[in-house]
Amino acid sequence: MATSNKNQIYGQIIINNNEPNFNGDEILYISIRDSLRHEIDCIELGSKVIHLSKGQSMPIKFQCLYDPTKACMKFEEIKTIPGGITLAATIERNETILYINNTNISLGENINIPLVKND
């Protein structure tokens, strides 16, 4: 579950229908993004990198700070637009994506970030 505090989000990563077997060399990347600009890259407002341990169990809890002043317009306005501020996560090993979120996840309260295996 993720809750939004002032410039900080708490949450957890879940992987449905799969209990991954981590080797200890995987990295979890989480980012909070201004996703409003469709034809150019998202603006990263904050990120977190977590090195996973061998046998890491699910869910993986996290907290991440973000800077709302980096958004392309007033933060209070952009977060009211569906898909304006989103969260993204991947788990990688040796720069290969193993798991990724495949849905848009809006900034808000009570949010898990579900990941799926990247085939």
C-alpha positions in Angstrom: 0.0 0.0 0.0 1.3 3.4 -0.8 0.3 6.7 0.8 1.2 10.1 -0.3 2.8 12.4 2.3 4.2 15.8 1.6 6.8 15.1 -1.2 7.2 11.5 -0.1 5.5 8.3 -1.0 5.5 5.0 0.8 4.4 1.7 -0.7 5.2 -1.8 -1.7 6.1 -3.8 -4.8 4.1 -6.9 -5.5 4.5 -9.6 -8.1 1.2 -11.5 -8.7 1.2 -15.2 -9.6 4.9 -15.5 -9.2 7.3 -15.8 -6.3 10.6 -14.7 -7.8 13.8 -16.3 -6.8 16.3 -13.4 -6.4 20.1 -14.1 -6.7 21.1 -11.0 -4.8 22.4 -9.1 -7.9 19.0 -7.6 -8.9 18.2 -3.9 -8.6 14.7 -2.4 -8.1 14.2 1.0 -9.7 11.2 3.1 -8.7 10.4 6.5 -10.1 7.7 9.2 -9.7 7.2 10.9 -13.1 5.4 13.8 -14.7 3.9 11.8 -17.6 1.7 14.5 -19.0 4.0 15.3 -22.0 3.1 12.6 -24.5 5.6 13.2 -27.3 8.7 13.6 -25.2 10.3 11.8 -22.3 8.7 11.9 -18.8 10.2 14.3 -16.2 11.5 12.3 -13.3 10.3 14.0 -10.0 12.0 11.5 -7.8 13.5 8.0 -7.7 14.7 5.2 -5.5 17.2 2.4 -6.1 17.0 -0.7 -4.0 19.6 -3.5 -4.2 17.8 -6.8 -3.6 19.2 -9.6 -1.5 19.5 -13.3 -2.2 16.1 -14.8 -1.4 14.4 -11.4 -1.1 10.7 -12.0 -0.2 7.7 -10.2 -1.5 6.3 -7.6 -1.0 9.2 -5.2 -1.1 8.4 -2.1 0.9 9.8 1.3 -0.1 9.7 5.0 0.4 10.6 7.6 -2.1 11.1 11.4 -2.0 10.0 13.6 -5.0 10.3 17.2 -6.0 7.0 18.6 -7.2 8.7 21.8 -8.5 10.2 19.7 -11.4 6.8 19.1 -13.0 6.0 20.9 -16.3 3.1 22.8 -14.6 1.8 23.5 -11.1 1.9 20.2 -9.3 -1.5 20.5 -7.6 -3.0 20.9 -11.1 -1.1 18.2 -12.9 -1.8 15.6 -10.2 -5.6 16.0 -10.8 -5.2 15.0 -14.4 -5.5 11.2 -14.9 -2.1 9.9 -15.9 -0.4 13.2 -15.1 1.8 12.0 -12.3 2.6 8.2 -12.4 4.8 5.7 -10.7 7.0 3.2 -12.5 9.1 0.3 -11.3 11.4 -2.3 -12.8 13.6 -5.1 -11.4 16.7 -5.6 -13.4 19.8 -7.8 -13.4 22.8 -6.8 -15.5 20.8 -4.1 -17.2 18.2 -6.7 -18.3 14.6 -6.0 -17.2 13.2 -9.0 -15.3 10.0 -7.5 -14.0 8.1 -4.3 -15.0 4.8 -2.6 -14.2 2.7 -2.7 -17.3 -0.1 -0.3 -16.2 -0.2 3.4 -15.4 -0.2 3.9 -11.7 -1.3 7.3 -10.5 0.1 9.0 -7.5 -2.3 8.7 -4.6 -3.1 6.8 -1.4 -3.4 3.0 -0.9 -1.4 2.0 -4.0 0.7 -1.1 -4.6 2.9 -1.3 -7.6 2.3 -4.6 -9.3 5.1 -6.0 -11.5 4.9 -8.7 -14.2 7.6 -10.9 -15.6 9.2 -9.3 -18.7 9.3 -12.1 -21.3 
